[in-house]
Amino acid sequence: MKCRRLVFLLAVFTGMLLQASDQPEKETPMKSRRRIVISSLGPRPLPDRPTDNQEALDLMIEHWSRELSGVLPDRPDLIVLPEACDRFPMHTMEERFSWYEFRGNKMLDFFRGVARDNRCYIAYSAARKLPDGTWRNSTQLIDRRGEVVGIYNKNYPTVGEHDKWGIVPGKDAPVFQTDFGRVTMAICFDLNFHELLERVAPQRPDLIIFSSMYHGGLMQGYWAYHCRSYFVGAIAGLENNILNPLGERVAHSTNHFRRVTTSINLDYQVVHLDENWEKLDAVKAKYGRGVTISDPDYVGAVLLTSERDDVTSADMVKEFQIELWDEYYKRSVDNRNRYVEK
C-alpha cells in the first residue's frame, strides 16, 4: 500500500515537473530596446573593365546581390557599404564618367529596393551628380521604406579627387535621426581632419558611419572616443571594424570574410571614474546583469550600458547621481579657468 502510494506521489510530482517545463519562461526585462544589428561590407572592388554600360550595370548588381546575401540572413538594421562602392577602378576617365552617366540612380534604386524588401537601413556611398552638373563623393542613407533620409558629401576630397575627377567638397557635417538613434557620416580622407571632427563631436551622434577606401588606423578609435559614439567602418578590401564609444573594437572582418555583422546596444553612457567608483558599484549591485560596465583600461572612463527594457542608462545615471565624462570634463575646465593666470 505504501509502495503504491509512493509510486502515485512520484507520478504526480513528475507530472508537475513536466507541466512546469512546458510553460513558457516569463519574459525578463533584459533586452534593451536600443539593441540593433549592424553589417559592414568591404569586398575588393571589381577588377572587370566593362565598356558596355548595360553589362557594367548587370555586373555591379550581381556583385552586390552576392555580397548582400552573406549578411541579409542576419536581418541587420543597418548595412554599411564602402566608399565608391559601384566604381570600376580599371575604367579610364572617359569610361568611368560614361558609366556614371548611364548608371544615374539605377544603383541607388537597386539598394532602395533591398532596404525596402528587408526592412533595413543602407548607407550607399558613391559618386553623385548634382543638377548643376557638378559631382560630389556622397553617402546616401536609405531607410527601411527605401527612402533616402540623409545625404553626406565628403568634406575633404583628396587633391587628386578634386583636380583630376572634379569632385567638389561638401561643407556640412549633419547628424540624421533614425528609428534607432542619431547617426553621422564621414568618408575616407575626412578622418584626418580635426576641424571636421570638432564640428561632429558636439552633436554627440550615437553612431558614426565611415565608408572608405582607406583604413584610418588609430583615427577610427580617436573619432569614436572623441564623439562618445559607436563607429562602423566599411573599407574596400581591408579590415572592417565596429568600435564602441571608448574606441574598443567590438567586432571586425577577417582575411577570409570581407564582412562583419554584430549586435550593439545604443543605450549607453560614457562615465569618468573620478568620484563615481562607489556609485558604479551600487548600480551593479542593484541591476546585476541588467547593466554592463565596460573598462577599456588606462583612460579613466567606462561605458555604462543598460541591458534592460524597463530602465535606461540615463535612468540609472540619474538614480545614482553619476557624473558623465562630458560633465566632468566641463567641470574640470571651469575649475581650471577660475585659477589660471589671466
WOZI-V928857 format. One record per residue. RES is the residue in one small letter. PSI is psi as a letter, one per 20 degrees, with the letter a starting at -180 (none if undefined). D_LAST is the distance of its C-alpha to the last C-alpha in Angstrom with 1 decimal. Layout:
BEGIN
res:RES psi:PSI d_last:D_LAST
res:RES psi:PSI d_last:D_LAST
END
This chain:
BEGIN
res:m psi:g d_last:98.3
res:k psi:h d_last:95.2
res:c psi:g d_last:94.7
res:r psi:h d_last:95.1
res:r psi:h d_last:92.6
res:l psi:g d_last:90.1
res:v psi:g d_last:90.5
res:f psi:g d_last:90.0
res:l psi:h d_last:86.8
res:l psi:g d_last:85.5
res:a psi:g d_last:86.2
res:v psi:g d_last:84.5
res:f psi:g d_last:81.4
res:t psi:g d_last:81.4
res:g psi:g d_last:81.7
res:m psi:g d_last:78.7
res:l psi:g d_last:76.6
res:l psi:g d_last:77.7
res:q psi:g d_last:77.0
res:a psi:h d_last:73.5
res:s psi:h d_last:72.8
res:d psi:i d_last:73.9
res:q psi:p d_last:71.4
res:p psi:q d_last:68.2
res:e psi:q d_last:65.1
res:k psi:p d_last:62.9
res:e psi:p d_last:59.9
res:t psi:q d_last:56.7
res:p psi:l d_last:53.3
res:m psi:j d_last:52.1
res:k psi:o d_last:51.8
res:s psi:p d_last:48.5
res:r psi:i d_last:48.9
res:r psi:j d_last:46.2
res:r psi:p d_last:47.9
res:i psi:r d_last:48.9
res:v psi:p d_last:50.7
res:i psi:p d_last:49.2
res:s psi:p d_last:51.2
res:s psi:p d_last:49.8
res:l psi:p d_last:52.2
res:g psi:l d_last:51.8
res:p psi:q d_last:55.2
res:r psi:q d_last:55.6
res:p psi:q d_last:56.3
res:l psi:p d_last:60.0
res:p psi:i d_last:61.5
res:d psi:q d_last:64.1
res:r psi:m d_last:64.4
res:p psi:p d_last:66.4
res:t psi:i d_last:67.3
res:d psi:p d_last:68.9
res:n psi:h d_last:66.2
res:q psi:h d_last:68.2
res:e psi:g d_last:68.7
res:a psi:g d_last:64.9
res:l psi:g d_last:64.3
res:d psi:g d_last:66.9
res:l psi:g d_last:65.5
res:m psi:g d_last:61.9
res:i psi:g d_last:63.0
res:e psi:g d_last:65.2
res:h psi:g d_last:62.4
res:w psi:h d_last:59.9
res:s psi:g d_last:62.6
res:r psi:g d_last:63.3
res:e psi:g d_last:59.7
res:l psi:h d_last:59.1
res:s psi:i d_last:62.2
res:g psi:i d_last:60.4
res:v psi:h d_last:57.8
res:l psi:h d_last:59.4
res:p psi:h d_last:61.5
res:d psi:i d_last:58.3
res:r psi:l d_last:57.7
res:p psi:q d_last:54.0
res:d psi:h d_last:51.7
res:l psi:p d_last:49.9
res:i psi:p d_last:51.1
res:v psi:p d_last:48.7
res:l psi:q d_last:50.2
res:p psi:r d_last:48.9
res:e psi:q d_last:47.6
res:a psi:l d_last:50.5
res:c psi:i d_last:52.8
res:d psi:k d_last:55.8
res:r psi:q d_last:55.5
res:f psi:o d_last:58.3
res:p psi:h d_last:56.6
res:m psi:i d_last:59.9
res:h psi:q d_last:60.2
res:t psi:r d_last:59.9
res:m psi:g d_last:57.6
res:e psi:g d_last:60.6
res:e psi:h d_last:61.8
res:r psi:g d_last:58.4
res:f psi:h d_last:57.9
res:s psi:g d_last:61.6
res:w psi:g d_last:61.0
res:y psi:g d_last:57.9
res:e psi:g d_last:59.7
res:f psi:g d_last:62.6
res:r psi:g d_last:60.5
res:g psi:c d_last:58.5
res:n psi:j d_last:57.8
res:k psi:g d_last:60.7
res:m psi:h d_last:58.5
res:l psi:g d_last:56.1
res:d psi:h d_last:59.2
res:f psi:g d_last:60.4
res:f psi:h d_last:57.2
res:r psi:g d_last:57.1
res:g psi:g d_last:60.6
res:v psi:g d_last:59.6
res:a psi:g d_last:56.6
res:r psi:g d_last:58.9
res:d psi:h d_last:61.8
res:n psi:j d_last:59.6
res:r psi:l d_last:57.2
res:c psi:r d_last:54.1
res:y psi:q d_last:51.1
res:i psi:p d_last:51.1
res:a psi:o d_last:48.3
res:y psi:o d_last:50.3
res:s psi:p d_last:48.5
res:a psi:r d_last:50.3
res:a psi:q d_last:50.3
res:r psi:p d_last:50.6
res:k psi:p d_last:51.9
res:l psi:r d_last:50.5
res:p psi:h d_last:52.8
res:d psi:j d_last:51.5
res:g psi:i d_last:52.8
res:t psi:r d_last:49.5
res:w psi:q d_last:48.8
res:r psi:q d_last:46.1
res:n psi:o d_last:45.7
res:s psi:q d_last:45.5
res:t psi:p d_last:45.7
res:q psi:p d_last:47.6
res:l psi:o d_last:47.5
res:i psi:p d_last:50.9
res:d psi:a d_last:51.4
res:r psi:i d_last:54.3
res:r psi:i d_last:56.4
res:g psi:j d_last:56.1
res:e psi:q d_last:53.7
res:v psi:o d_last:50.7
res:v psi:i d_last:47.7
res:g psi:q d_last:44.9
res:i psi:p d_last:44.4
res:y psi:p d_last:41.6
res:n psi:p d_last:41.6
res:k psi:p d_last:40.2
res:n psi:h d_last:36.9
res:y psi:m d_last:37.1
res:p psi:q d_last:40.7
res:t psi:r d_last:41.3
res:v psi:g d_last:42.1
res:g psi:h d_last:45.8
res:e psi:g d_last:45.8
res:h psi:g d_last:44.7
res:d psi:h d_last:46.5
res:k psi:g d_last:49.7
res:w psi:i d_last:50.1
res:g psi:k d_last:48.3
res:i psi:p d_last:46.0
res:v psi:p d_last:43.4
res:p psi:q d_last:39.9
res:g psi:r d_last:39.0
res:k psi:i d_last:35.8
res:d psi:q d_last:35.4
res:a psi:m d_last:34.4
res:p psi:q d_last:36.4
res:v psi:p d_last:37.0
res:f psi:p d_last:40.6
res:q psi:p d_last:42.1
res:t psi:r d_last:45.1
res:d psi:i d_last:47.3
res:f psi:i d_last:45.7
res:g psi:a d_last:42.0
res:r psi:p d_last:39.4
res:v psi:q d_last:39.7
res:t psi:r d_last:38.0
res:m psi:q d_last:39.3
res:a psi:q d_last:38.4
res:i psi:o d_last:40.9
res:c psi:d d_last:41.2
res:f psi:h d_last:38.7
res:d psi:h d_last:36.2
res:l psi:i d_last:35.2
res:n psi:i d_last:33.4
res:f psi:o d_last:30.9
res:h psi:h d_last:27.5
res:e psi:g d_last:26.9
res:l psi:g d_last:30.0
res:l psi:g d_last:29.1
res:e psi:i d_last:25.8
res:r psi:h d_last:27.9
res:v psi:g d_last:30.4
res:a psi:g d_last:28.3
res:p psi:i d_last:26.8
res:q psi:i d_last:30.4
res:r psi:m d_last:31.4
res:p psi:q d_last:35.0
res:d psi:h d_last:37.5
res:l psi:p d_last:39.0
res:i psi:p d_last:38.3
res:i psi:p d_last:41.5
res:f psi:o d_last:41.5
res:s psi:p d_last:44.5
res:s psi:r d_last:44.7
res:m psi:i d_last:46.7
res:y psi:q d_last:43.9
res:h psi:g d_last:42.9
res:g psi:h d_last:39.2
res:g psi:c d_last:39.2
res:l psi:i d_last:36.0
res:m psi:h d_last:34.4
res:q psi:g d_last:36.7
res:g psi:h d_last:35.2
res:y psi:g d_last:31.6
res:w psi:g d_last:32.3
res:a psi:g d_last:34.0
res:y psi:g d_last:31.2
res:h psi:h d_last:28.3
res:c psi:i d_last:30.2
res:r psi:l d_last:31.7
res:s psi:q d_last:35.0
res:y psi:q d_last:38.5
res:f psi:p d_last:39.3
res:v psi:p d_last:42.8
res:g psi:p d_last:43.6
res:a psi:o d_last:46.9
res:i psi:p d_last:47.3
res:a psi:o d_last:50.5
res:g psi:j d_last:52.4
res:l psi:a d_last:49.6
res:e psi:p d_last:48.4
res:n psi:p d_last:47.3
res:n psi:q d_last:44.7
res:i psi:o d_last:43.7
res:l psi:q d_last:40.5
res:n psi:r d_last:38.9
res:p psi:i d_last:35.3
res:l psi:j d_last:34.3
res:g psi:j d_last:35.8
res:e psi:q d_last:39.0
res:r psi:p d_last:42.2
res:v psi:h d_last:44.5
res:a psi:q d_last:47.4
res:h psi:q d_last:48.4
res:s psi:r d_last:51.3
res:t psi:r d_last:53.5
res:n psi:i d_last:55.5
res:h psi:h d_last:58.5
res:f psi:o d_last:57.1
res:r psi:l d_last:54.6
res:r psi:q d_last:53.7
res:v psi:p d_last:52.0
res:t psi:p d_last:52.3
res:t psi:r d_last:50.5
res:s psi:p d_last:49.5
res:i psi:q d_last:45.8
res:n psi:o d_last:44.5
res:l psi:j d_last:41.8
res:d psi:m d_last:41.4
res:y psi:r d_last:38.4
res:q psi:q d_last:34.9
res:v psi:p d_last:32.3
res:v psi:p d_last:31.2
res:h psi:q d_last:28.7
res:l psi:h d_last:30.4
res:d psi:p d_last:27.8
res:e psi:j d_last:29.2
res:n psi:i d_last:31.9
res:w psi:g d_last:34.6
res:e psi:h d_last:36.9
res:k psi:h d_last:36.5
res:l psi:h d_last:37.6
res:d psi:h d_last:40.5
res:a psi:h d_last:41.5
res:v psi:g d_last:41.5
res:k psi:g d_last:43.8
res:a psi:h d_last:46.0
res:k psi:g d_last:46.6
res:y psi:i d_last:47.0
res:g psi:c d_last:48.4
res:r psi:i d_last:49.4
res:g psi:i d_last:48.0
res:v psi:q d_last:44.5
res:t psi:p d_last:43.4
res:i psi:o d_last:40.3
res:s psi:p d_last:39.7
res:d psi:o d_last:37.6
res:p psi:i d_last:37.0
res:d psi:p d_last:35.9
res:y psi:i d_last:32.7
res:v psi:i d_last:30.1
res:g psi:j d_last:29.7
res:a psi:q d_last:30.9
res:v psi:r d_last:34.4
res:l psi:o d_last:36.3
res:l psi:p d_last:38.0
res:t psi:p d_last:41.0
res:s psi:p d_last:43.5
res:e psi:j d_last:47.1
res:r psi:q d_last:48.5
res:d psi:i d_last:49.6
res:d psi:i d_last:49.2
res:v psi:p d_last:45.7
res:t psi:r d_last:42.7
res:s psi:h d_last:39.8
res:a psi:h d_last:37.6
res:d psi:g d_last:40.1
res:m psi:g d_last:39.7
res:v psi:g d_last:35.9
res:k psi:g d_last:36.1
res:e psi:g d_last:38.9
res:f psi:j d_last:37.2
res:q psi:l d_last:33.6
res:i psi:p d_last:32.4
res:e psi:p d_last:28.8
res:l psi:r d_last:28.8
res:w psi:g d_last:26.8
res:d psi:h d_last:24.9
res:e psi:g d_last:24.1
res:y psi:h d_last:23.0
res:y psi:g d_last:20.8
res:k psi:g d_last:19.1
res:r psi:h d_last:18.8
res:s psi:g d_last:17.3
res:v psi:g d_last:14.6
res:d psi:g d_last:13.9
res:n psi:g d_last:13.9
res:r psi:g d_last:11.6
res:n psi:h d_last:8.9
res:r psi:h d_last:9.5
res:y psi:i d_last:8.7
res:v psi:q d_last:6.3
res:e psi:p d_last:3.8
res:k psi:none d_last:0.0
END
